[in-house]
């Protein structure tokens, strides 16, 4: 039996949970340069405006920002470049079909280290209207208040 893999969170896209209804999640590898990995270890990653795109049969992470590594000197990287995602052919084809037909979006929800490699959790998501977002926030607040009241009673 294999030992459980260790994960270390780099960045989380909390905005995605608010703006989208997350339907299905997929784990993907990420092609990075050395300075990008070092910067990610320092936690200098932002996923707020990011999304995944499928072009020419390949998946790409667009809009994710990995800040330049301070000690890289002249050998740094471009912070906002598109980065290739590593997925199996069947996964890419399946996701591409769902995005094209149903009007869904691929949104990165988390970036983390798993066994020393950078991984991205992608979610197949449907956008929420402004009223839906407000309703979800109100429901979450109500649930928190209920839990607090129950906790006080104990």
MIDOSE-1310 file (N, C-alpha, C; in nm, 2 decimals, decimal comma, always signed):
residues 154
xxxx	+0,08/-0,12/+0,00/+0,00/+0,00/+0,00/+0,09/+0,12/+0,00; +0,06/+0,22/-0,09/+0,14/+0,34/-0,10/+0,11/+0,43/+0,01; +0,21/+0,51/+0,05/+0,20/+0,61/+0,15/+0,11/+0,73/+0,10; +0,04/+0,79/+0,18/-0,04/+0,90/+0,13/+0,05/+1,01/+0,08
xxxx	+0,01/+1,08/-0,03/+0,09/+1,18/-0,08/+0,08/+1,31/+0,00; +0,19/+1,38/+0,01/+0,18/+1,50/+0,09/+0,16/+1,62/+0,00; +0,06/+1,71/+0,04/+0,03/+1,82/-0,04/+0,06/+1,95/+0,05; +0,11/+2,05/-0,02/+0,14/+2,18/+0,04/+0,08/+2,29/-0,04
xxxx	-0,02/+2,36/+0,01/-0,09/+2,46/-0,06/-0,01/+2,58/-0,09; -0,01/+2,62/-0,22/+0,06/+2,74/-0,27/-0,03/+2,86/-0,27; -0,14/+2,84/-0,34/-0,24/+2,95/-0,36/-0,38/+2,89/-0,38; -0,48/+2,97/-0,34/-0,62/+2,92/-0,35/-0,70/+3,03/-0,41
xxxx	-0,79/+3,00/-0,50/-0,88/+3,09/-0,57/-1,01/+3,09/-0,50; -1,02/+3,17/-0,39/-1,15/+3,18/-0,32/-1,26/+3,25/-0,40; -1,21/+3,34/-0,49/-1,31/+3,41/-0,57/-1,39/+3,32/-0,66; -1,32/+3,21/-0,70/-1,39/+3,11/-0,79/-1,51/+3,05/-0,72
xxxx	-1,50/+3,02/-0,59/-1,61/+2,96/-0,52/-1,73/+3,06/-0,51; -1,70/+3,19/-0,51/-1,80/+3,29/-0,50/-1,87/+3,32/-0,64; -1,79/+3,33/-0,74/-1,84/+3,37/-0,87/-1,89/+3,26/-0,96; -1,86/+3,13/-0,92/-1,89/+3,02/-1,01/-1,96/+2,91/-0,92
xxxx	-2,04/+2,83/-0,99/-2,09/+2,71/-0,93/-1,99/+2,60/-0,98; -1,92/+2,54/-0,89/-1,81/+2,44/-0,93/-1,88/+2,30/-0,94; -1,86/+2,24/-1,06/-1,93/+2,12/-1,09/-1,84/+1,99/-1,08; -1,73/+2,00/-1,14/-1,64/+1,88/-1,15/-1,50/+1,93/-1,13
xxxx	-1,42/+1,85/-1,06/-1,28/+1,89/-1,04/-1,18/+1,79/-1,10; -1,07/+1,85/-1,15/-0,96/+1,77/-1,22/-0,83/+1,82/-1,17; -0,74/+1,73/-1,14/-0,60/+1,76/-1,11/-0,51/+1,76/-1,23; -0,43/+1,87/-1,25/-0,34/+1,88/-1,37/-0,20/+1,92/-1,32
xxxx	-0,10/+1,86/-1,39/+0,03/+1,91/-1,37/+0,06/+2,04/-1,44; +0,17/+2,11/-1,41/+0,20/+2,24/-1,47/+0,34/+2,24/-1,51; +0,36/+2,29/-1,63/+0,50/+2,30/-1,69/+0,55/+2,44/-1,64; +0,66/+2,44/-1,56/+0,72/+2,56/-1,50/+0,87/+2,56/-1,52
xxxx	+0,92/+2,68/-1,52/+1,07/+2,70/-1,52/+1,12/+2,69/-1,38; +1,25/+2,69/-1,36/+1,31/+2,68/-1,22/+1,27/+2,80/-1,14; +1,28/+2,92/-1,19/+1,25/+3,03/-1,11/+1,11/+3,04/-1,07; +1,02/+2,99/-1,16/+0,88/+2,99/-1,13/+0,85/+2,90/-1,01
xxxx	+0,92/+2,78/-1,01/+0,90/+2,69/-0,90/+0,95/+2,75/-0,77; +1,06/+2,82/-0,77/+1,12/+2,88/-0,65/+1,02/+2,99/-0,60; +0,97/+3,07/-0,69/+0,88/+3,17/-0,65/+0,75/+3,11/-0,60; +0,70/+3,00/-0,65/+0,58/+2,93/-0,60/+0,61/+2,88/-0,46
xxxx	+0,73/+2,83/-0,43/+0,76/+2,78/-0,30/+0,75/+2,90/-0,20; +0,78/+3,02/-0,24/+0,77/+3,14/-0,15/+0,62/+3,18/-0,14; +0,53/+3,12/-0,22/+0,39/+3,16/-0,22/+0,35/+3,28/-0,30; +0,43/+3,32/-0,40/+0,41/+3,44/-0,48/+0,33/+3,41/-0,60
xxxx	+0,21/+3,35/-0,58/+0,12/+3,31/-0,69/-0,02/+3,37/-0,67; -0,08/+3,42/-0,78/-0,21/+3,47/-0,78/-0,30/+3,41/-0,88; -0,41/+3,35/-0,84/-0,50/+3,28/-0,94/-0,63/+3,35/-0,96; -0,65/+3,47/-0,90/-0,77/+3,54/-0,91/-0,84/+3,56/-1,04
xxxx	-0,76/+3,60/-1,14/-0,81/+3,63/-1,28/-0,78/+3,51/-1,37; -0,74/+3,40/-1,32/-0,69/+3,29/-1,41/-0,81/+3,20/-1,46; -0,78/+3,14/-1,57/-0,87/+3,04/-1,63/-0,79/+2,94/-1,72; -0,85/+2,83/-1,75/-0,78/+2,73/-1,84/-0,85/+2,74/-1,97
xxxx	-0,76/+2,72/-2,08/-0,81/+2,73/-2,21/-0,75/+2,60/-2,29; -0,83/+2,55/-2,38/-0,78/+2,44/-2,46/-0,76/+2,49/-2,60; -0,63/+2,49/-2,65/-0,60/+2,53/-2,78/-0,52/+2,42/-2,85; -0,55/+2,39/-2,97/-0,48/+2,29/-3,05/-0,46/+2,16/-2,98
xxxx	-0,56/+2,12/-2,90/-0,55/+1,99/-2,83/-0,46/+1,99/-2,71; -0,42/+2,11/-2,66/-0,34/+2,12/-2,54/-0,41/+2,22/-2,44; -0,40/+2,19/-2,32/-0,46/+2,27/-2,21/-0,36/+2,38/-2,16; -0,40/+2,50/-2,14/-0,31/+2,61/-2,10/-0,38/+2,68/-1,98
xxxx	-0,29/+2,72/-1,89/-0,34/+2,81/-1,78/-0,31/+2,95/-1,82; -0,41/+3,03/-1,82/-0,40/+3,17/-1,87/-0,44/+3,27/-1,76; -0,36/+3,37/-1,74/-0,39/+3,47/-1,64/-0,34/+3,45/-1,50; -0,27/+3,34/-1,48/-0,22/+3,31/-1,35/-0,09/+3,39/-1,34
xxxx	-0,06/+3,45/-1,23/+0,06/+3,54/-1,21/+0,15/+3,47/-1,11; +0,27/+3,44/-1,15/+0,37/+3,39/-1,06/+0,48/+3,50/-1,06; +0,50/+3,57/-0,95/+0,59/+3,68/-0,94/+0,73/+3,64/-0,97; +0,81/+3,73/-1,02/+0,95/+3,70/-1,05/+1,03/+3,66/-0,92
xxxx	+1,12/+3,57/-0,93/+1,20/+3,53/-0,82/+1,31/+3,63/-0,79; +1,32/+3,68/-0,67/+1,41/+3,79/-0,63/+1,55/+3,76/-0,67; +1,60/+3,64/-0,65/+1,74/+3,61/-0,67/+1,77/+3,56/-0,81; +1,68/+3,57/-0,90/+1,70/+3,52/-1,04/+1,79/+3,60/-1,12
xxxx	+1,81/+3,73/-1,09/+1,89/+3,82/-1,17/+1,84/+3,83/-1,31; +1,92/+3,82/-1,41/+1,88/+3,83/-1,55/+1,82/+3,71/-1,61; +1,81/+3,60/-1,53/+1,76/+3,47/-1,58/+1,62/+3,45/-1,53; +1,54/+3,55/-1,50/+1,40/+3,54/-1,45/+1,30/+3,49/-1,55
xxxx	+1,18/+3,50/-1,52/+1,07/+3,45/-1,61/+0,97/+3,56/-1,62; +0,88/+3,55/-1,72/+0,77/+3,64/-1,74/+0,66/+3,61/-1,65; +0,62/+3,70/-1,56/+0,52/+3,66/-1,45/+0,38/+3,62/-1,51; +0,34/+3,68/-1,61/+0,20/+3,65/-1,66/+0,19/+3,57/-1,78
xxxx	+0,29/+3,49/-1,81/+0,28/+3,41/-1,94/+0,18/+3,30/-1,92; +0,14/+3,24/-2,04/+0,05/+3,12/-2,04/+0,14/+3,00/-2,01; +0,08/+2,91/-1,92/+0,16/+2,79/-1,89/+0,08/+2,67/-1,93; +0,16/+2,57/-1,98/+0,10/+2,45/-2,03/+0,05/+2,36/-1,91
xxxx	-0,06/+2,30/-1,92/-0,12/+2,21/-1,82/-0,09/+2,07/-1,87; -0,06/+1,98/-1,78/-0,04/+1,84/-1,82/-0,16/+1,75/-1,78; -0,23/+1,71/-1,88/-0,35/+1,63/-1,86/-0,34/+1,52/-1,97; -0,41/+1,41/-1,94/-0,42/+1,30/-2,03/-0,51/+1,34/-2,15
xxxx	-0,49/+1,28/-2,27/-0,56/+1,31/-2,39/-0,71/+1,30/-2,36; -0,76/+1,19/-2,30/-0,90/+1,17/-2,27/-0,96/+1,28/-2,19; -0,88/+1,33/-2,09/-0,93/+1,43/-2,00/-0,94/+1,56/-2,08; -0,84/+1,59/-2,16/-0,85/+1,71/-2,24/-0,97/+1,71/-2,34
xxxx	-0,99/+1,60/-2,40/-1,10/+1,59/-2,50/-1,24/+1,60/-2,42; -1,25/+1,53/-2,31/-1,37/+1,54/-2,23/-1,40/+1,68/-2,19; -1,30/+1,75/-2,13/-1,32/+1,89/-2,08/-1,35/+1,98/-2,20; -1,28/+1,96/-2,31/-1,30/+2,05/-2,43/-1,45/+2,03/-2,48
xxxx	-1,50/+1,91/-2,48/-1,64/+1,89/-2,52/-1,74/+1,96/-2,43; -1,71/+1,95/-2,30/-1,81/+2,01/-2,20/-1,80/+2,16/-2,21; -1,68/+2,22/-2,22/-1,67/+2,36/-2,23/-1,73/+2,42/-2,36; -1,71/+2,35/-2,47/-1,77/+2,39/-2,60/-1,92/+2,38/-2,60
xxxx	-1,98/+2,27/-2,56/-2,12/+2,25/-2,57/-2,20/+2,32/-2,46; -2,16/+2,31/-2,34/-2,25/+2,35/-2,23/-2,22/+2,50/-2,18; -2,13/+2,56/-2,24/-2,10/+2,70/-2,20/-2,03/+2,71/-2,06; -1,96/+2,61/-2,03/-1,89/+2,61/-1,90/-1,75/+2,66/-1,91
xxxx	-1,69/+2,69/-1,80/-1,55/+2,75/-1,80/-1,46/+2,66/-1,71; -1,33/+2,65/-1,74/-1,24/+2,58/-1,66/-1,17/+2,69/-1,57; -1,18/+2,67/-1,44/-1,13/+2,77/-1,35/-1,03/+2,70/-1,25; -0,91/+2,75/-1,23/-0,82/+2,69/-1,13/-0,87/+2,73/-0,99
xxxx	-0,88/+2,63/-0,90/-0,93/+2,66/-0,77/-0,82/+2,66/-0,67; -0,72/+2,57/-0,69/-0,60/+2,57/-0,60/-0,48/+2,53/-0,68; -0,36/+2,58/-0,62/-0,23/+2,54/-0,68/-0,15/+2,48/-0,55; -0,09/+2,37/-0,57/-0,02/+2,31/-0,45/+0,09/+2,22/-0,50
xxxx	+0,18/+2,19/-0,41/+0,29/+2,09/-0,43/+0,23/+1,95/-0,39; +0,25/+1,85/-0,47/+0,22/+1,72/-0,44/+0,34/+1,63/-0,47; +0,40/+1,57/-0,38/+0,52/+1,49/-0,39/+0,63/+1,57/-0,47; +0,64/+1,70/-0,44/+0,75/+1,78/-0,50/+0,72/+1,84/-0,63
xxxx	+0,60/+1,81/-0,69/+0,56/+1,87/-0,82/+0,44/+1,96/-0,80; +0,44/+2,07/-0,88/+0,33/+2,17/-0,88/+0,21/+2,11/-0,95; +0,10/+2,12/-0,88/-0,03/+2,07/-0,94/-0,13/+2,18/-0,93; -0,22/+2,18/-1,02/-0,33/+2,28/-1,02/-0,46/+2,20/-1,02
xxxx	-0,56/+2,24/-0,93/-0,69/+2,18/-0,93/-0,78/+2,27/-1,02; -0,83/+2,21/-1,13/-0,92/+2,28/-1,22/-1,06/+2,24/-1,19; -1,15/+2,33/-1,20/-1,29/+2,30/-1,18/-1,37/+2,34/-1,30; -1,46/+2,25/-1,34/-1,55/+2,28/-1,45/-1,66/+2,37/-1,38
xxxx	-1,68/+2,49/-1,43/-1,76/+2,58/-1,35/-1,87/+2,65/-1,44; -1,98/+2,69/-1,38/-2,08/+2,76/-1,45/-2,09/+2,90/-1,38; -2,09/+3,01/-1,45/-2,09/+3,14/-1,39/-2,22/+3,17/-1,32; -2,21/+3,24/-1,21/-2,33/+3,28/-1,13/-2,37/+3,42/-1,16
xxxx	-2,50/+3,45/-1,16/-2,54/+3,59/-1,18/-2,52/+3,66/-1,04; -2,52/+3,79/-1,05/-2,50/+3,87/-0,93/-2,60/+3,84/-0,82; -2,72/+3,82/-0,85/-2,82/+3,79/-0,75/-2,79/+3,65/-0,69; -2,75/+3,56/-0,77/-2,71/+3,42/-0,72/-2,60/+3,43/-0,62
xxxx	-2,50/+3,52/-0,65/-2,38/+3,53/-0,56/-2,43/+3,59/-0,43; -2,52/+3,69/-0,43/-2,56/+3,74/-0,31/-2,64/+3,64/-0,22; -2,72/+3,56/-0,29/-2,80/+3,46/-0,22/-2,71/+3,35/-0,16; -2,60/+3,31/-0,23/-2,51/+3,22/-0,18/-2,44/+3,27/-0,05
xxxx	-2,40/+3,40/-0,06/-2,33/+3,46/+0,05/-2,43/+3,47/+0,17; -2,55/+3,51/+0,15/-2,65/+3,51/+0,26/-2,68/+3,38/+0,32; -2,69/+3,27/+0,24/-2,70/+3,14/+0,29/-2,59/+3,09/+0,37; -2,46/+3,13/+0,33/-2,34/+3,09/+0,40/-2,34/+3,16/+0,54
xxxx	-2,38/+3,29/+0,54/-2,38/+3,37/+0,67/-2,49/+3,31/+0,76; -2,60/+3,27/+0,71/-2,71/+3,22/+0,79/-2,66/+3,08/+0,85; -2,59/+3,00/+0,77/-2,54/+2,87/+0,82/-2,44/+2,89/+0,93; -2,35/+2,99/+0,92/-2,26/+3,02/+1,02/-2,32/+3,06/+1,15
xxxx	-2,43/+3,15/+1,14/-2,50/+3,19/+1,26/-2,57/+3,07/+1,33; -2,62/+2,98/+1,25/-2,69/+2,86/+1,31/-2,58/+2,78/+1,38; -2,47/+2,76/+1,32/-2,36/+2,68/+1,38/-2,31/+2,75/+1,51; -2,30/+2,88/+1,51/-2,26/+2,95/+1,63/-2,36/+2,94/+1,74
xxxx	-2,49/+2,95/+1,71/-2,59/+2,93/+1,81/-2,59/+2,79/+1,87; -2,57/+2,69/+1,79/-2,57/+2,55/+1,84/-2,44/+2,53/+1,92; -2,33/+2,60/+1,88/-2,21/+2,58/+1,96/-2,22/+2,64/+2,10; -2,29/+2,76/+2,11/-2,32/+2,82/+2,24/-2,40/+2,74/+2,33
xx	-2,50/+2,67/+2,27/-2,59/+2,59/+2,35/-2,52/+2,47/+2,42; -2,42/+2,42/+2,36/-2,35/+2,30/+2,41/-2,28/+2,33/+2,54
